[in-house]
Amino acid sequence: MQSVVARLLSQGYLGLAPSMFHREDPMTTGLHEEMNTAIVRMRRCTDDNVLSDVRAAVGYIKTQSFVQGDKIGIVGFCDGG
C-alpha cells in the first residue's frame, strides 16, 4: 500500500491508506502459520466499521486547506477496500 500511495503522490494526488483492521490486536506479519488468526480478524471487520473509517478519513481530508473537497476519489484493493 505504501508504494501505491507513493505513486499517487508522484502524480500530484493526496494518498491516504487507512488501516481497516486497527480495531484488532497487532496485525499478523503474513506468515503462513498466522493465516487462521488473520482470517478470524478479517471476519470481524464489518462493513459498518469500514464505512465509518472511510467517512472519518474523507472528513479529515476535507479539513485540509490544500484539498478540493468536491474532488475526492477512493480506490481499494483486496480486503483493503
FITOR-750534 format. One record per residue: residue number from 1; residue in one letter; x, y, z of N, C-alpha, C, O, CB in turn. Coordinates in steps of 0.001 Angstrom, whole numbers, plus 524288, in hexadecimal, padded with zeros to 5 digits. Glycine has a CB too. Layout:
# residues N
<pt badren="NUM" lumba="A" n_x="X" n_y="Y" n_z="Z" ca_x="X" ca_y="Y" ca_z="Z" c_x="X" c_y="Y" c_z="Z" o_x="X" o_y="Y" o_z="Z" cb_x="X" cb_y="Y" cb_z="Z"/>
...
This chain:
# residues 81
<pt badren="1" lumba="M" n_x="80330" n_y="7FB5C" n_z="80000" ca_x="80000" ca_y="80000" ca_z="80000" c_x="80361" c_y="804EC" c_z="80000" o_x="801F8" o_y="808DD" o_z="7FDA2" cb_x="7FC5D" cb_y="7FFFA" cb_z="804AE"/>
<pt badren="2" lumba="Q" n_x="807C7" n_y="804AB" n_z="802A0" ca_x="80B26" ca_y="80948" ca_z="802BA" c_x="80CFB" c_y="80AC1" c_z="7FD4A" o_x="80D62" o_y="80F62" o_z="7FC0F" cb_x="80FD6" cb_y="80858" cb_z="8063F"/>
<pt badren="3" lumba="S" n_x="80E17" n_y="806EA" n_z="7FA05" ca_x="80FD9" ca_y="80823" ca_z="7F4B8" c_x="80B62" c_y="80A60" c_z="7F173" o_x="80C50" o_y="80DB2" o_z="7EE18" cb_x="81216" cb_y="8033D" cb_z="7F214"/>
<pt badren="4" lumba="V" n_x="80697" n_y="808A1" n_z="7F25B" ca_x="80218" ca_y="80ACC" ca_z="7EF8F" c_x="80156" c_y="8107D" c_z="7F113" o_x="80091" o_y="813D1" o_z="7EDB1" cb_x="7FD16" cb_y="8079F" cb_z="7F0B9"/>
<pt badren="5" lumba="V" n_x="8018D" n_y="811A2" n_z="7F61F" ca_x="80104" ca_y="81706" ca_z="7F7F1" c_x="80569" c_y="81A64" c_z="7F5B9" o_x="8047A" o_y="81ED1" o_z="7F416" cb_x="80108" cb_y="81740" cb_z="7FDF9"/>
<pt badren="6" lumba="A" n_x="80A24" n_y="81859" n_z="7F5A7" ca_x="80E90" ca_y="81B49" ca_z="7F37D" c_x="80DB1" c_y="81C81" c_z="7EDB7" o_x="80F03" o_y="820C5" o_z="7EBED" cb_x="813B0" cb_y="81834" cb_z="7F431"/>
<pt badren="7" lumba="R" n_x="80B80" n_y="818D5" n_z="7EACD" ca_x="80A62" ca_y="819CD" ca_z="7E53E" c_x="80633" c_y="81DFA" c_z="7E49B" o_x="80697" o_y="82145" o_z="7E120" cb_x="808A3" cb_y="814BB" cb_z="7E284"/>
<pt badren="8" lumba="L" n_x="80236" n_y="81DE4" n_z="7E7EA" ca_x="7FE41" ca_y="82202" ca_z="7E7B4" c_x="800B6" c_y="82754" c_z="7E8C4" o_x="7FFAC" o_y="82B1F" o_z="7E600" cb_x="7F9DD" cb_y="820EC" cb_z="7EBA8"/>
<pt badren="9" lumba="L" n_x="803F6" n_y="8278E" n_z="7ECC6" ca_x="80697" ca_y="82C75" ca_z="7EE19" c_x="809FE" c_y="82E65" c_z="7E99F" o_x="80A31" o_y="83315" o_z="7E893" cb_x="809E7" cb_y="82BC4" cb_z="7F301"/>
<pt badren="10" lumba="S" n_x="80CA6" n_y="82AD7" n_z="7E6FE" ca_x="8101F" ca_y="82C64" ca_z="7E2B4" c_x="80D1B" c_y="82EB2" c_z="7DE1E" o_x="80F5C" o_y="8316A" o_z="7DADB" cb_x="8134F" cb_y="827B9" cb_z="7E0DA"/>
<pt badren="11" lumba="Q" n_x="80808" n_y="82DA2" n_z="7DDD8" ca_x="804C1" ca_y="82FBD" ca_z="7D9AA" c_x="801A6" c_y="8348C" c_z="7DB6D" o_x="7FE4A" o_y="8367C" o_z="7D894" cb_x="80106" cb_y="82B8A" cb_z="7D7B7"/>
<pt badren="12" lumba="G" n_x="802D1" n_y="8366F" n_z="7E024" ca_x="8004D" ca_y="83B2E" ca_z="7E205" c_x="7FB54" c_y="83A5B" c_z="7E520" o_x="7F883" o_y="83E1A" o_z="7E633" cb_x="7FF21" cb_y="83E8C" cb_z="7DD96"/>
<pt badren="13" lumba="Y" n_x="7FA34" n_y="8358D" n_z="7E696" ca_x="7F58D" ca_y="83464" ca_z="7E9A8" c_x="7F705" c_y="83380" c_z="7EF5A" o_x="7FB70" o_y="8320E" o_z="7F098" cb_x="7F2B1" cb_y="82F96" cb_z="7E772"/>
<pt badren="14" lumba="L" n_x="7F342" n_y="83463" n_z="7F2C1" ca_x="7F3F4" ca_y="83310" ca_z="7F83F" c_x="7F2F8" c_y="82D3B" c_z="7F8D7" o_x="7EF19" o_y="82B35" o_z="7F6D5" cb_x="7F038" cb_y="83656" cb_z="7FBD7"/>
<pt badren="15" lumba="G" n_x="7F65C" n_y="82A98" n_z="7FB84" ca_x="7F5AA" ca_y="82506" ca_z="7FC7B" c_x="7F4C4" c_y="82401" c_z="8023C" o_x="7F766" o_y="82647" o_z="8058E" cb_x="7FA64" cb_y="821F1" cb_z="7FA8E"/>
<pt badren="16" lumba="L" n_x="7F117" n_y="820A0" n_z="8036B" ca_x="7EFDD" ca_y="81F45" ca_z="808CE" c_x="7EEB5" c_y="81971" c_z="808F6" o_x="7EBAE" o_y="8177D" o_z="805C7" cb_x="7EB25" cb_y="8228C" cb_z="80AF2"/>
<pt badren="17" lumba="A" n_x="7F110" n_y="816AD" n_z="80C97" ca_x="7F03D" ca_y="81107" ca_z="80D05" c_x="7EECD" c_y="80FA4" c_z="812A1" o_x="7F223" o_y="80DF8" o_z="815A9" cb_x="7F530" cb_y="80DF8" cb_z="80B47"/>
<pt badren="18" lumba="P" n_x="7E9C8" n_y="81058" n_z="81407" ca_x="7E839" ca_y="80F0F" ca_z="81962" c_x="7E86C" c_y="8092F" c_z="81A52" o_x="7E795" o_y="80610" o_z="816C3" cb_x="7E2B7" cb_y="81120" cb_z="81A84"/>
<pt badren="19" lumba="S" n_x="7E988" n_y="807C9" n_z="81F15" ca_x="7E994" ca_y="80246" ca_z="8208F" c_x="7E408" c_y="800A4" c_z="821F9" o_x="7E1DE" o_y="80274" o_z="825DE" cb_x="7ED69" cb_y="80141" cb_z="82536"/>
<pt badren="20" lumba="M" n_x="7E1C7" n_y="7FD4A" n_z="81EE0" ca_x="7DC71" ca_y="7FB8A" ca_z="81FD7" c_x="7DC19" c_y="7F7BE" c_z="8246F" o_x="7D7CF" o_y="7F67E" o_z="82636" cb_x="7DA3F" cb_y="7F8FE" cb_z="81AF8"/>
<pt badren="21" lumba="F" n_x="7E083" n_y="7F5ED" n_z="82656" ca_x="7E08D" ca_y="7F218" ca_z="82A91" c_x="7E2C4" c_y="7F463" c_z="82FA1" o_x="7E496" o_y="7F17C" o_z="83300" cb_x="7E3B8" cb_y="7ED51" cb_z="828F4"/>
<pt badren="22" lumba="H" n_x="7E29D" n_y="7F982" n_z="8302B" ca_x="7E505" ca_y="7FC00" ca_z="834BE" c_x="7E25A" c_y="7FA95" c_z="839DC" o_x="7E4A8" o_y="7FB4A" o_z="83E05" cb_x="7E4F6" cb_y="801D6" cb_z="83417"/>
<pt badren="23" lumba="R" n_x="7DDA4" n_y="7F8A5" n_z="839AC" ca_x="7DAE0" ca_y="7F72C" ca_z="83E7E" c_x="7DCE1" c_y="7F209" c_z="840C3" o_x="7DB93" o_y="7F0A5" o_z="8452D" cb_x="7D507" cb_y="7F6BB" cb_z="83D72"/>
<pt badren="24" lumba="E" n_x="7DFFB" n_y="7EF49" n_z="83DCD" ca_x="7E1EB" ca_y="7EA2A" ca_z="83F5D" c_x="7E718" c_y="7EA92" c_z="84250" o_x="7E989" o_y="7EEB4" o_z="8428D" cb_x="7E292" cb_y="7E6AF" cb_z="83A96"/>
<pt badren="25" lumba="D" n_x="7E8A8" n_y="7E631" n_z="84485" ca_x="7EDCB" ca_y="7E5CE" ca_z="846F8" c_x="7F1EC" c_y="7E6C2" c_z="842CD" o_x="7F0A0" o_y="7E744" o_z="83E33" cb_x="7EE96" cb_y="7E05E" cb_z="849A4"/>
<pt badren="26" lumba="P" n_x="7F6D3" n_y="7E701" n_z="84454" ca_x="7FAE8" ca_y="7E7C9" ca_z="8405E" c_x="7FA31" c_y="7E3FF" c_z="83BD0" o_x="7F901" o_y="7DF64" o_z="83C85" cb_x="80061" cb_y="7E714" cb_z="842CD"/>
<pt badren="27" lumba="M" n_x="7FAF2" n_y="7E615" n_z="83732" ca_x="7F9FA" ca_y="7E30A" ca_z="83275" c_x="7FDDB" c_y="7DE96" c_z="831D4" o_x="80219" o_y="7DE91" o_z="83416" cb_x="7FA30" cb_y="7E68D" cb_z="82DB4"/>
<pt badren="28" lumba="T" n_x="7FC3E" n_y="7DADD" n_z="82EB4" ca_x="7FFAD" ca_y="7D68B" ca_z="82D59" c_x="803BD" c_y="7D87D" c_z="82972" o_x="80316" o_y="7DCA0" o_z="82715" cb_x="7FC85" cb_y="7D1DC" cb_z="82B11"/>
<pt badren="29" lumba="T" n_x="807D9" n_y="7D58A" n_z="828CE" ca_x="80C21" ca_y="7D72E" ca_z="8255D" c_x="80BF4" c_y="7D495" c_z="8200D" o_x="80F65" o_y="7D57C" o_z="81CD1" cb_x="8114A" cb_y="7D609" cb_z="827E6"/>
<pt badren="30" lumba="G" n_x="80805" n_y="7D15F" n_z="81F14" ca_x="8077C" ca_y="7CEDA" ca_z="81A05" c_x="809A2" c_y="7C95B" c_z="819BF" o_x="809AA" o_y="7C6F3" o_z="81595" cb_x="80A0F" cb_y="7D209" cb_z="8160D"/>
<pt badren="31" lumba="L" n_x="80B6B" n_y="7C75F" n_z="81E20" ca_x="80D66" ca_y="7C206" ca_z="81E31" c_x="808E8" c_y="7BE29" c_z="81D7F" o_x="80491" o_y="7BF1A" o_z="81F58" cb_x="8105D" cb_y="7C0E8" cb_z="82355"/>
<pt badren="32" lumba="H" n_x="809F3" n_y="7B9E4" n_z="81ADE" ca_x="805EB" ca_y="7B5EE" ca_z="819E7" c_x="80383" c_y="7B3F8" c_z="81F06" o_x="7FED5" o_y="7B2E4" o_z="81F40" cb_x="8083D" cb_y="7B150" cb_z="816D5"/>
<pt badren="33" lumba="E" n_x="806AC" n_y="7B386" n_z="82312" ca_x="804C2" ca_y="7B18C" ca_z="82819" c_x="800B7" c_y="7B535" c_z="82A84" o_x="7FDB8" o_y="7B38E" o_z="82DE6" cb_x="80951" cb_y="7B0C9" cb_z="82BE2"/>
<pt badren="34" lumba="E" n_x="80093" n_y="7BA05" n_z="828E5" ca_x="7FCF9" ca_y="7BDDA" ca_z="82B21" c_x="7F7E0" c_y="7BE4B" c_z="8280E" o_x="7F48D" o_y="7C181" o_z="82963" cb_x="7FF98" cb_y="7C324" cb_z="82B63"/>
<pt badren="35" lumba="M" n_x="7F737" n_y="7BB34" n_z="8240F" ca_x="7F2B4" ca_y="7BBB8" ca_z="82092" c_x="7ED86" c_y="7BB3F" c_z="82378" o_x="7EA03" o_y="7BE67" o_z="82290" cb_x="7F2F6" cb_y="7B7A0" cb_z="81C4E"/>
<pt badren="36" lumba="N" n_x="7ECF1" n_y="7B76B" n_z="826E9" ca_x="7E7FF" ca_y="7B6CB" ca_z="829BF" c_x="7E6C8" c_y="7BB8F" c_z="82D11" o_x="7E24E" o_y="7BD4E" o_z="82D40" cb_x="7E82C" cb_y="7B1EC" cb_z="82D30"/>
<pt badren="37" lumba="T" n_x="7EAB4" n_y="7BDAC" n_z="82FAF" ca_x="7E9F6" ca_y="7C269" ca_z="832D0" c_x="7E84A" c_y="7C6ED" c_z="82F57" o_x="7E4BC" o_y="7C9DC" o_z="830B6" cb_x="7EF01" cb_y="7C3D4" cb_z="835C9"/>
<pt badren="38" lumba="A" n_x="7EAD0" n_y="7C781" n_z="82AE3" ca_x="7E98B" ca_y="7CBC0" ca_z="8274A" c_x="7E3F5" c_y="7CB3D" c_z="8253B" o_x="7E132" o_y="7CF26" o_z="824C8" cb_x="7ED6B" cb_y="7CBD5" cb_z="822B8"/>
<pt badren="39" lumba="I" n_x="7E24A" n_y="7C689" n_z="823FF" ca_x="7DD00" ca_y="7C5B1" ca_z="821F8" c_x="7D8F0" c_y="7C721" c_z="82611" o_x="7D509" o_y="7C9A5" o_z="824CF" cb_x="7DC45" cb_y="7BFF9" cb_z="82040"/>
<pt badren="40" lumba="V" n_x="7D9C9" n_y="7C594" n_z="82AE8" ca_x="7D629" ca_y="7C6F0" ca_z="82F22" c_x="7D5C9" c_y="7CCD9" c_z="82FB0" o_x="7D180" o_y="7CEF3" o_z="83047" cb_x="7D7EB" cb_y="7C473" cb_z="8345C"/>
<pt badren="41" lumba="R" n_x="7DA29" n_y="7CF87" n_z="82F82" ca_x="7DA29" ca_y="7D540" ca_z="82FF7" c_x="7D750" c_y="7D7C8" c_z="82B63" o_x="7D460" o_y="7DB84" o_z="82C1D" cb_x="7DFC6" cb_y="7D755" cb_z="83045"/>
<pt badren="42" lumba="M" n_x="7D82A" n_y="7D5C8" n_z="826BF" ca_x="7D59B" ca_y="7D7FB" ca_z="82225" c_x="7CFB4" c_y="7D761" c_z="82283" o_x="7CCD3" o_y="7DADC" o_z="820DD" cb_x="7D7A2" cb_y="7D55E" cb_z="81D2A"/>
<pt badren="43" lumba="R" n_x="7CDE1" n_y="7D314" n_z="8249F" ca_x="7C83D" ca_y="7D22D" ca_z="8251F" c_x="7C5C0" c_y="7D5EB" c_z="82909" o_x="7C119" o_y="7D712" o_z="828A3" cb_x="7C72F" cb_y="7CC89" cb_z="826C6"/>
<pt badren="44" lumba="R" n_x="7C8BF" n_y="7D7D0" n_z="82CC5" ca_x="7C6AE" ca_y="7DB83" ca_z="830A1" c_x="7C69A" c_y="7E118" c_z="82E8F" o_x="7C45F" o_y="7E48E" o_z="8310B" cb_x="7C9E8" cb_y="7DB47" cb_z="8359F"/>
<pt badren="45" lumba="C" n_x="7C8F4" n_y="7E1FE" n_z="82A24" ca_x="7C90C" ca_y="7E732" ca_z="827C7" c_x="7C3E6" c_y="7E7F1" c_z="824CF" o_x="7C33E" o_y="7E5E7" o_z="82081" cb_x="7CDEC" cb_y="7E7E4" cb_z="8240A"/>
<pt badren="46" lumba="T" n_x="7C04C" n_y="7EADA" n_z="8271F" ca_x="7BB0E" ca_y="7EB59" ca_z="824E9" c_x="7BABE" c_y="7EFCA" c_z="820ED" o_x="7BDF6" o_y="7F35C" o_z="820EB" cb_x="7B712" cb_y="7EC3D" cb_z="82942"/>
<pt badren="47" lumba="D" n_x="7B6D3" n_y="7EF79" n_z="81D92" ca_x="7B5E1" ca_y="7F3B0" ca_z="819CF" c_x="7B504" c_y="7F8DD" c_z="81CA0" o_x="7B6F5" o_y="7FCEC" o_z="81AEE" cb_x="7B123" cb_y="7F266" cb_z="81655"/>
<pt badren="48" lumba="D" n_x="7B217" n_y="7F8B6" n_z="820F0" ca_x="7B111" ca_y="7FD84" ca_z="823E2" c_x="7B621" c_y="80000" c_z="825D1" o_x="7B6C5" o_y="804C2" o_z="8258A" cb_x="7AD74" cb_y="7FC62" cb_z="82886"/>
<pt badren="49" lumba="N" n_x="7B9B9" n_y="7FCC8" n_z="827C6" ca_x="7BEB9" ca_y="7FEE1" ca_z="829A0" c_x="7C1E5" c_y="80130" c_z="82526" o_x="7C433" o_y="8055F" o_z="825B2" cb_x="7C1E4" cb_y="7FA9B" cb_z="82C5D"/>
<pt badren="50" lumba="V" n_x="7C201" n_y="7FE78" n_z="820BC" ca_x="7C4F0" ca_y="8006C" ca_z="81C39" c_x="7C29F" c_y="80595" c_z="81A56" o_x="7C57E" o_y="80951" o_z="8195D" cb_x="7C4F0" cb_y="7FC5C" cb_z="817BE"/>
<pt badren="51" lumba="L" n_x="7BD71" n_y="805CF" n_z="819D1" ca_x="7BAEF" ca_y="80AA6" ca_z="81817" c_x="7BBEA" c_y="80F15" c_z="81BE9" o_x="7BCCE" o_y="81385" o_z="81A4B" cb_x="7B514" cb_y="809D3" cb_z="81769"/>
<pt badren="52" lumba="S" n_x="7BBC3" n_y="80DF1" n_z="820E9" ca_x="7BCE8" ca_y="811E7" ca_z="824DC" c_x="7C274" c_y="813FC" c_z="8243F" o_x="7C358" o_y="818B3" o_z="8248F" cb_x="7BC25" cb_y="80FA8" cb_z="82A5C"/>
<pt badren="53" lumba="D" n_x="7C627" n_y="8107A" n_z="82360" ca_x="7CB9C" ca_y="81218" ca_z="822B6" c_x="7CC5B" c_y="81551" c_z="81DC2" o_x="7CF28" o_y="81939" o_z="81DCB" cb_x="7CF2F" cb_y="80D50" cb_z="82291"/>
<pt badren="54" lumba="V" n_x="7C9DC" n_y="813AF" n_z="81984" ca_x="7CA58" ca_y="81695" ca_z="81498" c_x="7C7EC" c_y="81BFC" c_z="8152A" o_x="7CA2B" o_y="81FDB" o_z="81369" cb_x="7C7B8" cb_y="81392" cb_z="8100C"/>
<pt badren="55" lumba="R" n_x="7C365" n_y="81C42" n_z="81795" ca_x="7C0E6" ca_y="82164" ca_z="8186F" c_x="7C458" c_y="824E7" c_z="81BCF" o_x="7C4D8" o_y="82991" o_z="81ABE" cb_x="7BB7C" cb_y="820B7" cb_z="81B0A"/>
<pt badren="56" lumba="A" n_x="7C6B0" n_y="822B3" n_z="81FD3" ca_x="7CA2E" ca_y="825C7" ca_z="8232E" c_x="7CEED" c_y="827A7" c_z="8201C" o_x="7D097" o_y="82C1F" o_z="820BA" cb_x="7CBF1" cb_y="8228B" cb_z="827F2"/>
<pt badren="57" lumba="A" n_x="7D11A" n_y="8244E" n_z="81CD6" ca_x="7D5AB" ca_y="825CC" ca_z="819B5" c_x="7D448" c_y="82A28" c_z="815E7" o_x="7D733" o_y="82DF2" o_z="81568" cb_x="7D7D4" cb_y="8210B" cb_z="816B5"/>
<pt badren="58" lumba="V" n_x="7CFD8" n_y="829AA" n_z="81336" ca_x="7CE2A" ca_y="82DBB" ca_z="80F8D" c_x="7CD0B" c_y="832CA" c_z="8127F" o_x="7CE6D" o_y="83704" o_z="810AD" cb_x="7C945" cb_y="82BF3" cb_z="80C77"/>
<pt badren="59" lumba="G" n_x="7CA8E" n_y="8325E" n_z="81701" ca_x="7C98F" ca_y="83704" ca_z="81A2D" c_x="7CE90" c_y="839CC" c_z="81BA8" o_x="7CED9" o_y="83E98" o_z="81B75" cb_x="7C693" cb_y="83590" cb_z="81F11"/>
<pt badren="60" lumba="Y" n_x="7D27D" n_y="836D3" n_z="81D23" ca_x="7D78E" ca_y="83921" ca_z="81E80" c_x="7DA15" c_y="83BAD" c_z="819BF" o_x="7DC06" o_y="84010" o_z="81A10" cb_x="7DB37" cb_y="834F6" cb_z="820CA"/>
<pt badren="61" lumba="I" n_x="7DA0E" n_y="838EE" n_z="8155F" ca_x="7DC71" ca_y="83B0D" ca_z="810A0" c_x="7D9F2" c_y="8403E" c_z="80F29" o_x="7DCAA" o_y="843E5" o_z="80D9B" cb_x="7DBEF" cb_y="83728" cb_z="80C15"/>
<pt badren="62" lumba="K" n_x="7D4CC" n_y="84097" n_z="80FA5" ca_x="7D206" ca_y="84564" ca_z="80E34" c_x="7D387" c_y="84A0B" c_z="8119A" o_x="7D2B1" o_y="84E82" o_z="81007" cb_x="7CC35" cb_y="84486" cb_z="80E8E"/>
<pt badren="63" lumba="T" n_x="7D5B7" n_y="8491C" n_z="8162F" ca_x="7D748" ca_y="84D77" ca_z="81996" c_x="7DC8F" c_y="84FC0" c_z="81811" o_x="7DE20" o_y="853CD" o_z="81A21" cb_x="7D776" cb_y="84BAC" cb_z="81F3D"/>
<pt badren="64" lumba="Q" n_x="7DF4B" n_y="84D35" n_z="81482" ca_x="7E47E" ca_y="84EFE" ca_z="812F7" c_x="7E3FC" c_y="8534E" c_z="80EE0" o_x="7E124" o_y="852BB" o_z="80B0B" cb_x="7E7D0" cb_y="84A62" cb_z="810D1"/>
<pt badren="65" lumba="S" n_x="7E6BD" n_y="85795" n_z="80FB6" ca_x="7E635" ca_y="85C28" ca_z="80C50" c_x="7E7EC" c_y="85B20" c_z="806B2" o_x="7E631" o_y="85DDC" o_z="80323" cb_x="7E956" cb_y="860A0" cb_z="80E82"/>
<pt badren="66" lumba="F" n_x="7EB37" n_y="85751" n_z="805D7" ca_x="7ED35" ca_y="8563D" ca_z="80099" c_x="7E9DE" c_y="8524F" c_z="7FD95" o_x="7EB53" o_y="850B0" o_z="7F94B" cb_x="7F2BB" cb_y="8543F" cb_z="800F4"/>
<pt badren="67" lumba="V" n_x="7E56C" n_y="850C6" n_z="7FFC8" ca_x="7E213" ca_y="84CD8" ca_z="7FD4F" c_x="7DD2C" c_y="84F72" c_z="7FB25" o_x="7DAA8" o_y="85293" o_z="7FDCA" cb_x="7E098" cb_y="84879" cb_z="80140"/>
<pt badren="68" lumba="Q" n_x="7DBD8" n_y="84E15" n_z="7F63F" ca_x="7D6E8" ca_y="84FC1" ca_z="7F3FC" c_x="7D2CF" c_y="84BC5" c_z="7F5AB" o_x="7D290" o_y="84775" o_z="7F38D" cb_x="7D73D" cb_y="8503D" cb_z="7EDD4"/>
<pt badren="69" lumba="G" n_x="7CF9D" n_y="84D3A" n_z="7F979" ca_x="7CBF9" ca_y="84993" ca_z="7FBE7" c_x="7C7FF" c_y="8472A" c_z="7F846" o_x="7C5BD" o_y="8431B" o_z="7F986" cb_x="7C934" cb_y="84C38" cb_z="8001A"/>
<pt badren="70" lumba="D" n_x="7C715" n_y="84999" n_z="7F3C2" ca_x="7C353" ca_y="84770" ca_z="7F010" c_x="7C5EF" c_y="843F5" c_z="7EBFB" o_x="7C364" o_y="8423D" o_z="7E847" cb_x="7C062" cb_y="84BD3" cb_z="7ED62"/>
<pt badren="71" lumba="K" n_x="7CAF9" n_y="842EA" n_z="7ECA4" ca_x="7CDE3" ca_y="83FAD" ca_z="7E8EB" c_x="7D0F3" c_y="83B7D" c_z="7EBD5" o_x="7D5C1" o_y="83B90" o_z="7EBED" cb_x="7D19E" cb_y="84311" cb_z="7E592"/>
<pt badren="72" lumba="I" n_x="7CE23" n_y="837E1" n_z="7EE30" ca_x="7D099" ca_y="833A7" ca_z="7F123" c_x="7CF0D" c_y="82E7C" c_z="7EEA4" o_x="7CA71" o_y="82D79" o_z="7EDBB" cb_x="7CEFB" cb_y="833D0" cb_z="7F708"/>
<pt badren="73" lumba="G" n_x="7D2E2" n_y="82B46" n_z="7ED8F" ca_x="7D1F9" ca_y="82611" ca_z="7EB6F" c_x="7D423" c_y="82203" c_z="7EF2E" o_x="7D7B2" o_y="8231B" o_z="7F238" cb_x="7D47D" cb_y="8257A" cb_z="7E5F8"/>
<pt badren="74" lumba="I" n_x="7D1F8" n_y="81D5C" n_z="7EEEF" ca_x="7D3AC" ca_y="81928" ca_z="7F269" c_x="7D4A5" c_y="81443" c_z="7EF27" o_x="7D182" o_y="812DE" o_z="7EBC8" cb_x="7CF89" cb_y="81815" cb_z="7F6C9"/>
<pt badren="75" lumba="V" n_x="7D8FF" n_y="811B4" n_z="7F034" ca_x="7DA1D" ca_y="80CA8" ca_z="7EDC6" c_x="7DB15" c_y="808B6" c_z="7F219" o_x="7DCB2" o_y="80A27" o_z="7F664" cb_x="7DEE9" cb_y="80CFE" cb_z="7E9FD"/>
<pt badren="76" lumba="G" n_x="7DA20" n_y="803D3" n_z="7F102" ca_x="7DB05" ca_y="7FFC5" ca_z="7F4E4" c_x="7DD45" c_y="7FAEC" c_z="7F262" o_x="7DCB8" o_y="7FA0E" o_z="7EDB0" cb_x="7D5FC" cb_y="7FE74" cb_z="7F7BD"/>
<pt badren="77" lumba="F" n_x="7DFCA" n_y="7F7CD" n_z="7F58E" ca_x="7E251" ca_y="7F315" ca_z="7F3B2" c_x="7E132" c_y="7EE96" c_z="7F76D" o_x="7E1D7" o_y="7EF2B" o_z="7FC28" cb_x="7E83C" cb_y="7F3EE" cb_z="7F31B"/>
<pt badren="78" lumba="C" n_x="7DF8F" n_y="7EA37" n_z="7F56A" ca_x="7DEF3" ca_y="7E56E" ca_z="7F86C" c_x="7DBB5" c_y="7E67B" c_z="7FD4D" o_x="7D789" o_y="7E8D8" o_z="7FCE5" cb_x="7E450" cb_y="7E329" cb_z="7F9E7"/>
<pt badren="79" lumba="D" n_x="7DD74" n_y="7E4D5" n_z="801D7" ca_x="7DA89" ca_y="7E5D8" ca_z="806A4" c_x="7DB85" c_y="7EB49" c_z="808B2" o_x="7D969" o_y="7ECB6" o_z="80CC5" cb_x="7DBEF" cb_y="7E1E0" cb_z="80AC6"/>
<pt badren="80" lumba="G" n_x="7DEA2" n_y="7EE57" n_z="80606" ca_x="7DF99" ca_y="7F3B9" ca_z="807A3" c_x="7DBB1" c_y="7F785" c_z="8055D" o_x="7DC07" o_y="7FC2D" o_z="80684" cb_x="7E4FF" cb_y="7F557" cb_z="8061A"/>
<pt badren="81" lumba="G" n_x="7D7FF" n_y="7F5CA" n_z="80230" ca_x="7D42B" ca_y="7F96A" ca_z="80022" c_x="7D18C" c_y="7F78A" c_z="7FB47" o_x="7CE36" o_y="7FA42" o_z="7F923" cb_x="7D69B" cb_y="7FE75" cb_z="7FF19"/>
